Amino acid sequence: MDAHRRPPKLMDRVKATMSVKRDSPRTEKTYCYWIRYFIRFHDVPHPASMGGSEVRAFLVPRCGTPGEATGKK
């Protein structure tokens, strides 16, 4: 066994997990799209270094704040 073997990349891990859960290929494609979009939104840092504040910065402009009505008049 190679001691310098790298762990699987994030997207490979996502796809493997979704395969085990038996999600549809279309669902997998959509999840992967939004994960890439989230990472690029934050100028491509390592996902392990991001947390709640990055998630809020990404979602609030798209979904509104929690408890806020999202319907537009």
Rosetta blueprint (number, residue, H / E / L):
1 M L
2 D L
3 A L
4 H L
5 R L
6 R L
7 P L
8 P L
9 K L
10 L H
11 M H
12 D H
13 R H
14 V H
15 K H
16 A H
17 T H
18 M H
19 S H
20 V H
21 K L
22 R L
23 D L
24 S L
25 P H
26 R H
27 T H
28 E H
29 K H
30 T H
31 Y H
32 C H
33 Y H
34 W H
35 I H
36 R H
37 Y H
38 F H
39 I H
40 R H
41 F H
42 H L
43 D L
44 V L
45 P L
46 H L
47 P H
48 A H
49 S H
50 M L
51 G L
52 G H
53 S H
54 E H
55 V H
56 R H
57 A H
58 F H
59 L H
60 V H
61 P H
62 R H
63 C H
64 G L
65 T L
66 P L
67 G L
68 E L
69 A L
70 T L
71 G L
72 K L
73 K L
